[in-house]
Amino acid sequence: MDFTLSPEQQALQDSVRKFAQNELPEIARQIEESDEPVSLELRKRYGELGYLGVNLPSAYGGGGLSHLDAVIVLEEIAKISIAVAFPIFESCFGPCLAIAHFGSDKMKQSVLPKVCSGETIVAVSMSEPDAGSALTDLSTRAHVGPDKIIVNGTKRWCSGAGHSETYVVYCRLSDDPGAKGIGAVLVDKDTPGFSFGKRDHHMGFRGVSSADMFFDNVEVPIENLLVPAGGFSKLMDAFDLERCGNTTMSLAVAQSAFDFVLDYVQERKQFDKALVDFQAVQIHLAEMKMKLEAARLLLYRAVVNAEQGLPSVGESSIAKCFANETVREVTGKAMQLMGGYGYSREFPIEQKMRDAWGWGIAGGAIDIQKVNISSALVGRRFNQRAK
């Protein structure tokens, strides 16, 4: 069991880190101020550099590398900001992996090369006003005919809504109750009858668009059926990898906050000595570092054990849950160590703390991950509806 990156992975990490630190901070600052998503120009730059679809098959324009390689790329970009990293997150850990695993050859050829070039972002649309954690309660319906599919319903909390070009829409494809009736359909943004509500503005996640999504007799060709009714478990298997992307984003935010405050406590003086010379500060730094290292190891285990496939629900849920809690703790400690400066918008910690809290909500809340972990332990799903 080797806990070191290969020379090739170290070289990849170094090259991405240099690009991120040299070219992205000012772009990230502008996005934080404007709350506008990354430009098409930057997306295409990522495509040219090979940062999009790192772990997608090379036959479709991807890098053909491992999930761990994708984690390495995503973390270095996300240390600058989650907004500039979002296209990479979606291409390596989002619904593109569901398309790569379950889509038809025609769908893969149509969608994935555009993702890897930066031309297209594919977002996943799961939640609804009355179906969040209780996802099997979703009511958006799709009628499947001989040559077309007609979608009706409302979606909410889709990261990328209104900005992404294509959407994997979870919907009810049959009258079977619960998960048995659920599958997924691919819908392009400009399809007639598909519209968006007012843009949401959140506490954090600035530059990651979100809005309600409305489907009014939206007609797509039958070839856009990604997973038929009864394929809910397949979709959730693919979502286990998205949890690893969420974990990486959490880790990147936490690591970058730690890196900043580690420098700060060595430079900032009180009572004629550097903050780092106070024992209480030393203890906080050690606690932060231990949590970061544990989160990274849990993440690496999940993606390495998956190789090119999909991680287990147990390992991906453990990694996500731990990283979600760690990023909240680390950014909180970083702010406390900086005092008033940490609370000031002139320094990056307040932004990182705002972004930190979002990841424990997105992609399945922290407590839902703990239920998943218990479910994996006993080998069965729990019925939360039972009286």
N, C-alpha and C positions, 0 to 999 in steps of 0.2 A: 504494500500500500504506500503510494508515493504522494506526499503532500506538497510537492513543488510543481510549479508550472514548467512545461517543457521550454527549451530555448526558443522555439518558434512562438509559443504563447507569450513568453516574456518580451520578445521582439514586437509582437502584435500589440501588447499592452503599452509598451514604450511609445510606439508610433501613434497610437490613438491618443494617449495622454498628451503628447506634444502638440498634436493638432488641436485637441480640445482646449488646452491652456493658452495656446497662441491665437486661435481664431474665434473662439466662441464666447468669451466673457462679455464683450460689448453687445453682441447679438442677444445674449441671455438677459442683459440689463434692459435693453430696449423692449424685449418681450414682457418682462416683469412689469414695466411701466405701462405698456399699451394693452396688455392682456390679449394680444393677437397671436395666433399660432405661427409656427415657423413658415418661412416662405418656400415656395416651390423651388426657388433657386438653391436654397440650402439643402432641401431634400435631394435634388439632383446631384449636388456636390457629395452628399453622403453616398449616393449610388455609385458615383465615379470612384470613390475611395473604397468601395466594397463593404460599407458598414450596414447596408440594408440586406436583410435576408441572409445573414452570415451563416445560419444553420439550415437554410433552404437548399434543395438539390441544385447542383450546378446546371443541370439540364434546363432549369427554369430561370437561370440568371442569378441564382444564389451562390453563396460562397462554398457550399458543400462541406462546411466545417461542423464542429460539434456544438452542442448546446453550451458547453463551458466556454468555448471561443466566443459565442454570442454574449454570454454573461460578461466576459472580459471587456468587450467593446462597449456594451451598454453601460457598465459601471463607470468607465472613464468619462464618457460623455455626460452621464447623469450627475457626476460630481459637480459639473458646471451649473446645470439646472435640469429639472425634469422636463421642462418644456422643450428645450433643444434636443433632448434625448427621446422625445415621444415617438417620432417616426421610426426610430430604431427599435424601440419597445414593441410597437405594433407589427413591424415586419419580422421580428425574430421570435416574439412570444405571444403575439395576439392571434386573431382568427386566421391569419395566413397559414399557421400550422395545421389548423383544422382542414383548410383547403388542400394543403399538401398531403395530408393523410387520408382524407375521405372524399375529396373532390374528384370529378371525372377528369380524364386526360385533357379534354377540351377546356374545362374550367381552369385547370392548372395552367395550360398554355395561354389562356386568355388573360388571367389575372396576375399570376406570380411574376412574370418578367417586368410588368409595369410597376409592381411593388418594389422590385429590386433596383429599378432604375430611378426610383423616386417620383415617377409620374403619378402613382396612385398610393393612397393610404386606405387600407381596409380596417374598418372599426367593427366591433362586435356590439350588437344591440340585444340585450337580455332583459333588463329590468323594465317594469311597468309601474304605473301609479299604485297598483294593488298587488304587485308581485316583485318583491326584492329578494330578501332571504328566502321567502317562500316561492321560489322560482317556478315550481310546477303549478302554481296558480295562474300563470300567465294566460291572457285571454285573446291576444292578437291571433287572428286566424288566417290561414292560407288555404284556399280551395284549389286542389290540384286537378286540372283537366287533362285531356289527351295531349295538348300541345302548349298549354300555358298555365300559370299559377296566378291567382288573384289574392292579394293580401289586404286585410283590413284590421285596423287597431291602432293603439297608441303605445309608444315606448318612452322611457325616461332614463336618465342617468347613463347615457351612452357617451363615453369619452371620445371626442372627435366629431360629435354630432354637428352637422351643418358645415364642417370643414373637410371631413374625409370624403373621398370620391365614391367609395363602395362600402356596403354594410352586410355583415352576416347577421341575419335577423332570426332570432329564436321565435318560433310561432307554433300554434296548434294546427297540426295538419290532418287530424282525424278527430272523431268524436270520442275516442278512448279517453278515459279519465286520467288525470295526473300526468306522470312522465310518459306514459304509453302513447299519448297523442302528440308528443312534441318532437319537432325536427327543426331544420334550419334552411333558410332560403337566402340567396344572394340578391341584393337590390342595389342598383346604381343610383347615385344621388339625383340625377336629372330625369329619373323615370316619372312620367305623368302620374299625378295623384299622391306623390310622396312630397311632404313638406315638413318644415321645422317651425317650432315656436320661438319665443324670445330667448335670446342667448342667456344662459345662466352665468353668474359671476360668483365664484366661491371664495372662501377664506384663503385657500392656497390654490395650487394647480393653475396659476395664471398662465395663459398661453395654451391651455388644453381646453378646447371648446366643448360645451355641453348644452343641450337644448332638448325639449320634448320633440318627439318625432311622430308624425301623423301619416297613416296609410289609408287612403280612401280609394278603394278599388284599384290598387296598384297592380298592374299587370306585367309579369316578367315571363320569359320563355321557360319551358319545362326544363331546359338545360341548366337553369339556375337553382335547381333543387340540390342542395349540398348534402343534407342528411334527411331521409324520409321519416315519417312518424314512427316512433318506437326507437329512434336513434339518440335519445336524450343522453344515455350513458356514454355514447361515443363523444358527444359534444363536451361532456364534463371531463372525459379523459383528456381531451385536448386542452381543456381549461386548466388542468393540473400544470401544464407548462406555462400558461399565463400567470399562474401564481408564482412561478419562479422568476418571471419578469418583474412582477410586483415586488418580490423579495429583493431583487437586484436594485430596483429603484430606491427601496427603503434603505438598503445597505449603502448605496452611493450618497444619499442625503446625509446619513449618519456619519459616514467616513469623512466626508468633506467638512462637516461641522466640527468633527474631532480634529482634523488637520488644522483648521483655522484656529481653534481655541488652544491647541497645543503650542502654536507659535505665539499666540497672544499672551499666555500666562508666563512665557519666558521673557517677554518684552515689557509687559506692564509691571510697574513697581508700586508697592504700598509699604509704608513703614520702612522705607529705604532698602527694600529688597524685592526681588522678582516674586510674583505670585507663586510660581512653581516651587519656591523654597518653603512654602507653608505646607505642613503635613496634610491638612485637610484637602488641599488642592491635589496633592500627590495621590491621595486615596481616590478622589473623584476620577482622576485621569486613568488610574489602574482599572477601576470599575468599568469605565467607558470602553477601554481597550479590550477587556475580557469579553464584554458583550459583542463587540464588533467581530472579534476573531471567531467566537462561537457562531454568530450569524453567518459569517462567510463559509465556515466549514459545513454547516447544515445546508446551505445553498449549493455548494460544490458537490456534496454527497447526492443531493436530489438530481442534479443535471448529469453528473458523471454516471450514476447508476442507470439513468435513462438512455445513455449513449445517444443514438440518433432517434430513439423512440420517444415515448411519452413517460414522464415521471409517475411514480405511484402517488395516489391521493394522500397517503400517510406521510411520506417524506416531503412532498411539496407543501402540505398544510403545516407541518412542523416548521419548515423553513420560513414560510410566509408569516406565520403567527409570531415566531420568535423575532424575526426582523422587524415586523410592524411594532412590536412592543419596544424593541431596542432603539429604533429611530426616535420614538417619542421620548424615551429616557435620555438618550445621548444629547439630543438637541435641547432638552430641558436643562440638563446639567451644563451644557455649553453656555446657554443664556445666563444661568445663575453665576457661573464663573466670570462672565464678562460684566455682570451687574448692569448698570444703566446703558452701557455701550451695546450689550447684547440685545436690549429692547429697542435700540435705535434702528431706524431704517437705513442709516448710513453704513451699517455693517450687515453682513449676509445672514447672521444667525436667526433673526426674526423671520426671514423668508423661509429658511430651512425648517424652522419649527412649524410654520403654517403648512408647508408641504408635507411634513412628517405625519401629521394627523390624518391626512387624506388616505394614505396607503392602508391604514388599518380599517378603512371603510370600503374602499374600492376592491373589487375582485373577491368579495366575500369577507364579511366583517370578522374581526379577531375571534369573537365568541363562536362564530360559525366554523372557523378553522378548528377550534377546540372540539367541537362536536364531530367534525370529520376525523380528527385524530382518535377520539374514543371509538368511533365507528370502525376505523381501521384496526384498532386493538382487538375488538370482539368479533370482527368479521361479518358485520351486518349493519344495514342502515337503520337509523332510529326513526320511528313514526312520531313526529312532533305533534300530530293532530290527535293522537289517542287521548282519550279522557282519563 
